[in-house]
Amino acid sequence: MKRTIGRIDKADFPELGLYDIAVKIDTGAYTSSIHCQNVIEDAGVLKCNFLDKEHPGYDGKEFNFKEYQIKKVKSSNGIVQTRYMIQTTLILFDEQQTIQLTLSDREEMKFPVLLGRKFLNKKYIVDTGLTNLSYKQQTQK
């Protein structure tokens, strides 16, 4: 059964040590992405800095990934970009799920994480009139 999710929410990324991160649900995007800068490959290790002004403790946090892929992603304006992609876990509605995230500079965007169709498909129905359903469920416990 598919669960209803609103247009925005908050999610945890336990493997990354990131909690209560604002996410935007975007059915127009195929892939999911996370806001990073200073993305470099060094001796087979992918390094980047996570950016989230709402969480000063996480803003600028460095991550190192030994496992990653390179993927071509077409943006909404039709431009194809080559991005690094990692796999991690995400918690929504108290359920831990695997997610693939491309590393992207989303500095001009309001939300540090975008959840696209590849992740949402067969799991969620999006109701754009609702917000923070997973987060509200978590805080009511």
N, C-alpha and C positions, 0 to 999 in steps of 0.2 A: 504494500500500500504506500502511495506517495504521501509525503508530509508537506503541509503548507509552510512556505517560508515567505517573509516579507521582502521589501525592496532593499533593506539594509538590516544588518545584524551585527553581533559580536561573536568572535570565534576564538578558540584556543588552539595553539600550535605547540603541543607539549614537547616534541622532539627539538624544537627550536627555542624552547623556554619563553615563548610569547603567549600572553594571556589577555583576554578581553580586547582583542584587536578588531577594530571596525572593518567590516567587509561590506562591499556593495554587490548586490546580486545583479548580474548583467546577462540577460538572455540573448543579447545581440553579440556577445563575445563568445567565441568557441572555447578558447583556453582561459585558464585562471592565471592570475599574476600577482606578484608581491613587489612592493616598492623597495628597490635597492639601488645603491650607487656604488661607484668604485669597484665594478665587477671586473676581476682579472683572473686569468689562469696562471698558476705558478707551480711548476714541477708536478703537474697532474692534480693539483688541488684548486678548486674554484673558490675564490674569496670575494666577499661583498659586504656592504654595510646596509643593515636594515634601517629604514627611516620612518619614524612616526612621531610627529610633534606632540600628540596627545599623551604619549608615554615617554617622558624624559629618561626613564631608566632603560628603555629599549632603543631610543633614538640614537643612531650611529653604531649600534651593536654590530660587531664583526662576526660573520659566519664563515666557516670553512666546510666545503663539501668535497668528499672524495669521489662520490658518485653523482654524475650529472650527465645531461645530454645537451646537444645543440639542436635547436628547432627553428624553422622558418615560420613566422607569424605574420598574417596580413592584418593591418590595422583597419579601423573603420573608414579611413580615407583611401584605402586601397594600397598603401605602401607596405611592401614586404620587408620585415626586419628579421635578422638572425638574432636569436636570444638563447641564453642558457636556460635549461629547465631542470628543476630538482623535484624529487618526490619526498613527501613528508606526511605527517598525520595532522588531521584537523578534527576538532571536537565541536559539533553542533548538536543541540538537543540531547546532550549527554551521550552521544554516540561518536566513537572514534572511527574515522574514515581515512582512507588513503587519498591523497590529492597530489596532482602534478601542478607545479607553479612555475611559470616563466618569471625570470628576474627582469624587471623593467623599471625604468626611471619614470615614476608617476608623480613627479614633483608638482605638476600643474593640476593634479587630481586631488579631490577631497579625501578619498579613502585609500589607505595603503594596500588593501587587498581587494581584488576583483574576482568574483566567482563566476565562471563562465558555464556554457551549456554542457561541455564535456563532463564536468563535475556534477551539475544539477540534474542531468538527464536520468530519467527512470527513478529518481529519488525524491524530487521536489516539484511542487506546483507553486508558482510564484504569484502572490497576491500583492500588487503594487500599492494597495491601500494600507498595508500593514508594515510594522517595523519591529525589529528586535524580539521576535517570537522566541528564539532559542535563548537569548539572554534573559528575557523576562522569566522563562521557565526555570532557568538556572538560579536566578536570584530569589525565587519564591520558595526554594527548598530550605 
